[in-house]
Amino acid sequence: MNTFLLPVVTHEQHYESLLSEVELFLPAVRAICKSHNLSYQTLQKFAHGSCLAFGIDQRFVIKLMPPFWQQEVWREILILECLENQAHLPTARVHYTGEIETWFYFIMDYLPGTPCHEVWSELSVAKQCQLLKKIGQLMVQLHHVSTEDLLNLSVDWSQFVKQQQAIFANNQRKYGLTEDWIEVLEDYLKQNIPDLPTQFKPALMHCEIMPEHLLISKKQGEWEITGLFDFGDSMVGYPAYEFGSVCIFFTAHRPDL
């Protein structure tokens, strides 16, 4: 009788329900390490995140993804390989990729630092502003990366905006926004979307720059960005779009920032 190392999952809700069951995935992680001759003392699952990631002795990270996220896996691998020679960007190098029982995985460097979301609320406003400036600099550096090898990640921007506008109301209803606010915001979009530029230089965007996707380390009394990860939703398009996630997750309801 065949013994499978991984469960069969067919949709995101089922996958998310299994994320806390560490023992369920350890046999597959051990098998991956063995197949690449990676010895280890400890395997530690990261507590946060929407996908499975295990640290290997703080040397490597295994990211393990279900079959229905194949597109996101290969997008992230492509981008990380593209960024490998960008020494000024704190991203991981991919060492191995593969499949195990129709699941996809890749093994990358373990980036140093503390998850930003663990300390952000404890920082003074001055320190938060300093860190936001560094996030802005990081965005500039990312947006100047050549997209020559990332053309298949390019988005028809006018079509993308139309699609986002079409699903806006239903998405907000799911989050509990009242109909009065939905009406106000839809009017705002109708008035302002025509003013968006149609000609621009496309740029590589992370699209989810948020405290959970940044690692920071204290150096000489100042916080520095030492890691940016999770490029699964990245794309090439209008660079100002990148401000959306930063404004939502860092500066929302914070005029002082």
C-alpha positions in Angstrom: 0.0 0.0 0.0 1.3 3.4 -1.0 2.1 5.8 1.8 1.8 9.5 0.9 3.8 12.2 2.5 1.4 15.0 1.7 -2.4 15.4 2.0 -4.6 15.9 -1.1 -6.0 19.4 -1.1 -8.2 20.9 -3.7 -8.9 24.4 -2.6 -7.5 27.2 -0.5 -9.9 26.9 2.5 -8.8 23.2 3.0 -5.2 24.1 2.6 -5.5 27.0 5.2 -7.2 24.7 7.6 -4.1 22.4 7.6 -1.5 25.1 8.1 -1.2 24.6 11.9 -0.8 20.9 11.6 3.0 20.9 11.6 3.5 17.2 12.0 1.4 16.5 8.9 4.0 18.1 6.7 7.3 17.3 8.4 7.8 13.9 6.6 7.7 15.7 3.2 10.0 18.4 4.4 12.5 15.8 5.7 12.3 14.0 2.4 13.0 17.2 0.5 16.1 17.8 2.7 17.3 14.3 2.0 16.8 14.6 -1.7 19.1 17.6 -1.7 21.6 16.3 0.8 20.7 19.0 3.3 21.7 18.0 6.8 20.0 19.8 9.7 19.6 20.0 13.5 16.2 21.6 13.5 13.2 22.2 11.2 11.1 25.1 12.3 7.8 26.1 10.7 7.2 29.8 10.5 4.2 30.8 12.5 2.8 33.5 10.2 2.0 33.5 6.5 -0.6 32.1 4.1 1.7 29.3 2.9 3.9 26.6 4.4 7.5 27.7 5.1 10.1 25.8 7.2 13.4 27.2 8.4 16.4 24.8 8.2 18.8 25.6 11.0 18.5 29.3 10.1 20.5 28.5 6.9 17.7 27.8 4.4 14.0 28.1 4.0 11.7 25.5 2.3 8.6 27.0 0.9 6.0 24.2 0.1 3.0 25.1 -2.1 -0.1 23.1 -3.1 -0.7 22.1 -6.7 -3.3 24.9 -7.4 -0.7 27.6 -6.6 1.7 26.5 -9.4 1.6 29.9 -11.1 2.5 31.8 -7.9 5.4 29.4 -7.2 7.0 29.9 -10.6 6.4 33.6 -10.5 8.2 33.9 -7.2 11.1 31.7 -8.4 11.4 33.7 -11.6 11.5 37.0 -9.7 14.0 35.8 -7.0 16.3 34.5 -9.7 16.0 37.8 -11.5 16.9 39.7 -8.3 19.8 37.4 -7.4 22.5 39.8 -8.8 20.8 42.9 -7.2 23.1 43.2 -4.2 21.3 46.3 -2.9 18.0 44.4 -2.5 17.6 42.2 0.6 16.1 39.2 -1.1 16.8 35.5 -0.9 18.7 33.4 -3.4 17.0 30.3 -4.7 19.1 27.1 -4.4 16.8 24.3 -5.4 13.3 23.8 -6.9 11.2 20.7 -7.3 8.0 18.8 -7.0 6.9 16.2 -4.4 3.6 14.4 -4.9 2.2 17.2 -7.2 3.2 19.8 -4.6 5.8 22.4 -5.5 8.7 23.7 -3.4 11.8 25.8 -3.6 14.7 26.2 -1.2 16.1 29.6 -0.6 18.4 31.5 1.8 17.3 32.2 5.3 17.2 36.0 5.6 18.3 37.6 8.9 16.2 39.9 11.0 13.0 40.3 13.0 9.6 40.3 11.3 8.6 43.9 11.1 5.1 43.3 12.4 6.4 42.0 15.7 8.0 45.4 16.6 6.2 48.0 14.4 3.7 49.1 17.0 6.4 49.4 19.6 8.5 51.9 17.6 8.2 55.6 18.2 6.6 57.8 15.5 10.1 59.1 14.6 11.5 55.5 14.2 8.4 54.5 12.1 9.0 57.5 9.8 12.7 56.6 9.4 11.7 53.1 8.5 9.1 54.2 6.1 11.7 56.4 4.3 13.8 53.2 3.9 10.8 51.3 2.6 10.4 54.1 0.0 14.0 53.8 -1.0 13.5 50.0 -1.3 10.6 50.5 -3.6 12.6 52.9 -5.8 15.4 50.3 -6.1 12.9 47.5 -6.8 11.1 49.6 -9.5 14.4 50.3 -11.2 15.2 46.6 -11.7 15.2 45.6 -15.4 12.0 43.8 -16.4 13.5 42.4 -19.6 13.4 38.9 -18.3 10.0 39.4 -16.7 7.9 40.3 -19.7 5.5 37.4 -19.0 4.5 39.1 -15.7 3.4 42.3 -17.5 -0.2 43.3 -17.1 -2.5 45.0 -19.5 -2.9 47.9 -17.1 -6.1 49.5 -18.5 -7.8 46.1 -18.5 -6.5 45.4 -15.0 -8.0 48.6 -13.7 -11.3 47.9 -15.4 -11.4 44.5 -13.8 -10.6 45.8 -10.3 -13.3 48.5 -10.7 -15.9 45.9 -11.8 -15.3 43.7 -8.7 -14.8 46.5 -6.2 -18.3 46.7 -4.7 -18.7 42.9 -4.2 -15.2 42.7 -2.6 -16.0 45.5 -0.2 -19.4 43.9 0.7 -17.5 40.7 1.7 -15.4 42.8 4.1 -18.6 44.3 5.6 -18.5 47.8 4.2 -21.9 49.5 4.2 -23.7 50.3 1.0 -23.5 54.1 1.7 -19.7 53.9 1.7 -19.6 51.7 -1.3 -21.7 54.2 -3.2 -19.4 57.1 -2.2 -16.3 55.2 -3.2 -17.7 54.0 -6.5 -18.4 57.6 -7.4 -14.9 58.5 -6.4 -13.5 55.8 -8.7 -15.7 56.8 -11.6 -14.5 60.4 -11.3 -10.8 59.7 -10.8 -9.9 56.6 -12.8 -10.1 58.5 -16.2 -7.3 60.7 -14.9 -4.8 57.8 -14.4 -1.9 57.9 -16.9 -2.1 55.5 -19.8 1.6 56.0 -20.7 4.2 55.0 -18.2 7.4 52.9 -17.8 6.3 49.5 -16.4 8.1 48.4 -13.3 8.5 45.3 -11.2 6.2 45.6 -8.1 6.1 43.4 -5.1 2.4 44.4 -4.6 2.2 43.4 -0.9 4.9 45.4 0.9 3.6 45.0 4.4 5.0 44.4 7.9 4.5 40.6 7.5 6.8 40.6 4.4 9.7 42.6 5.8 12.5 41.7 8.1 14.4 44.4 10.0 17.5 44.4 12.1 18.9 47.0 14.5 22.3 48.3 13.4 24.1 51.0 15.4 20.8 51.9 17.0 18.9 52.2 13.8 16.5 49.8 12.2 17.5 48.6 8.7 15.6 46.4 6.3 17.3 43.1 6.0 14.7 41.0 4.2 11.9 41.4 1.7 10.1 38.2 0.7 6.9 36.6 -0.7 6.8 37.7 -4.3 3.9 35.4 -5.2 1.6 38.2 -6.2 4.1 40.4 -7.9 3.7 41.8 -11.4 5.0 44.3 -13.8 2.9 47.4 -14.2 2.2 51.0 -13.1 4.7 51.6 -10.3 2.4 53.9 -8.2 0.2 50.9 -7.6 2.8 49.8 -5.1 1.8 52.5 -2.7 -1.5 50.8 -2.1 -0.3 48.1 0.2 2.1 50.5 2.0 -0.7 53.0 2.7 -3.1 50.3 3.8 -0.8 48.3 6.1 1.6 50.9 7.4 0.0 54.3 7.3 -3.8 53.8 7.4 -5.5 56.1 9.9 -2.1 57.6 10.6 -1.8 61.2 9.3 1.4 61.6 11.4 3.0 59.1 9.0 
